[in-house]
Amino acid sequence: MLRIVRSSRHVLPMAAGVIALCSGIALAGTVALPARFSAVVFDTEAGRSAPLDISITRWSTSEEVERLSSAFNDQGPDGLLRMLQQAPRVGFWRTPGSLASDLRFAQQKPDENGGWRVMLMTDRHMGFGELASLTPSTQYPLTVIELHVDSHGEGTGTIWPAARINYWDPKTQLVVVDNYTLQPLQLMGVRLDPRPTA
């Protein structure tokens, strides 16, 4: 399982956050597919909140994890981004009033309390103005989401809307994620919807 070390460009790397990837082996008590999660995103810096919907239609395989790891270690963040963009769609995420954004990586792992930990990653959409002016945020081309739900399918989570990978250990599958903003966004009221995804 991908384990995130939370980092930020505004803080020391030691304050970082970590992701650990699982091997992709089928595990007992897995989240059934298709899976739909709902949550509320809180931006504490801006004092805003918004609903969030996540739909997962497949889990990434161990081979896909290894390809991403190799791409990063051989070609750096740009290689990882290219490989991620080529990865099969695993679902989508969206907020009200916006188009759905494809997810390119999804993993889940049962925890010791009977719940699950879900890791999601994708390349993020960048606007024309952001790209044309080459703002520092263009160096953070990923969106990373982490969900923690209990045996009832309820819990919390975190979303890094603009992130990049700084380190990926191919043996331990330990990944260090650098966040563009001071703090990632918090997800509250995370709920696994028992109804099938359309």
Residue pairs with C-beta under 8 A, 6 or more apart in sequence:
1 20
1 21
1 22
1 107
1 108
1 109
1 117
1 119
1 173
2 19
2 20
2 21
2 22
2 65
2 107
2 119
2 121
2 173
2 175
3 18
3 19
3 20
3 21
3 173
3 174
3 175
4 17
4 18
4 19
4 20
4 119
4 144
4 146
4 175
4 176
4 177
5 16
5 17
5 18
5 19
5 167
5 174
5 175
5 176
5 177
6 15
6 16
6 17
6 18
6 158
6 160
6 177
6 179
6 184
7 13
7 15
7 16
7 17
7 166
7 176
7 177
7 178
7 179
8 15
8 16
8 178
8 179
8 180
8 181
8 182
8 183
9 136
9 178
9 179
9 180
10 181
10 182
11 182
13 166
13 176
16 176
16 177
16 178
17 176
17 177
17 179
17 184
18 174
18 175
18 176
18 177
19 119
19 144
19 146
19 174
19 175
19 177
20 172
20 173
20 174
20 175
21 65
21 69
21 107
21 119
21 173
21 175
22 107
22 109
22 173
23 62
23 65
23 173
24 59
24 60
24 61
24 62
24 63
24 64
24 65
24 107
25 62
27 109
27 110
28 110
29 110
29 114
29 116
30 59
30 108
30 110
30 116
31 56
31 108
31 116
31 118
31 192
33 56
33 57
33 58
33 59
34 55
34 56
34 57
34 91
34 196
34 197
35 55
35 56
35 192
35 193
35 197
36 53
36 54
36 55
36 56
36 192
36 193
36 195
36 197
37 53
37 54
37 55
37 56
37 118
37 147
37 149
37 190
37 191
37 192
37 193
38 51
38 52
38 53
38 54
38 189
38 190
38 191
38 193
39 51
39 52
39 54
39 147
39 157
39 187
39 188
39 189
39 190
39 191
40 49
40 50
40 51
40 52
40 187
40 188
40 189
41 49
41 50
41 51
41 52
41 95
41 159
41 185
41 186
41 187
42 48
42 49
42 185
42 186
42 187
42 188
43 49
43 185
44 183
44 186
45 181
45 182
45 183
50 95
50 96
51 95
51 96
52 93
52 94
52 95
52 159
52 187
53 93
53 94
53 95
54 91
54 92
54 93
54 103
54 120
54 145
54 147
55 91
55 92
55 93
55 197
56 90
56 91
56 103
56 106
56 118
56 120
56 197
57 89
57 90
57 91
57 197
58 88
58 90
58 91
58 106
59 90
59 106
59 107
59 108
60 87
60 90
60 105
60 106
60 107
64 87
64 88
64 105
65 107
65 173
66 170
67 83
67 87
68 80
68 83
68 84
68 87
68 105
68 168
69 168
69 170
69 173
70 170
71 79
71 80
71 82
71 83
72 79
72 80
72 165
72 168
73 168
73 170
75 82
77 141
77 164
77 165
80 165
80 168
81 123
81 141
81 142
84 104
84 105
84 121
84 122
84 123
84 142
85 104
85 123
87 104
87 105
88 104
89 102
89 103
89 104
90 103
90 104
90 105
90 106
90 120
91 102
91 103
91 106
91 120
92 100
92 101
92 102
92 103
93 100
93 101
93 103
93 120
93 122
93 143
93 145
94 100
94 101
101 122
101 124
101 125
101 143
102 122
103 120
103 121
103 122
104 121
104 122
104 123
105 119
105 120
105 121
105 122
106 118
106 119
106 120
107 118
107 119
108 116
108 117
108 118
108 119
109 116
109 117
110 116
111 117
111 148
113 150
113 151
114 150
114 151
115 148
115 149
115 150
115 151
115 155
116 147
116 148
116 149
117 146
117 147
117 148
118 145
118 146
118 147
118 148
118 149
119 144
119 145
119 146
119 147
120 144
120 145
120 146
120 147
121 142
121 143
121 144
121 145
122 142
122 143
123 141
123 142
123 143
124 141
124 142
124 143
124 161
124 162
126 137
126 138
126 141
130 137
130 138
131 138
136 180
137 162
137 180
139 164
140 162
140 163
140 164
140 178
140 179
140 180
141 162
141 164
142 160
142 162
142 163
142 164
142 165
143 159
143 160
143 161
143 162
143 163
144 159
144 160
144 163
144 177
145 157
145 158
145 159
145 160
145 187
146 157
146 158
146 159
147 155
147 156
147 157
147 187
147 190
148 155
148 156
148 157
148 190
149 155
149 190
149 191
149 192
153 191
153 192
153 193
153 194
154 189
154 190
154 191
154 192
155 190
156 186
156 187
156 188
156 190
157 186
157 187
157 190
158 184
158 185
158 186
158 187
159 184
159 185
159 187
160 177
160 179
160 184
160 185
161 180
161 181
161 184
161 185
162 179
162 180
162 181
163 177
163 178
163 179
163 180
164 177
164 178
164 180
165 175
165 176
165 177
165 178
166 176
166 177
166 178
167 174
167 175
167 176
168 174
168 175
168 176
169 175
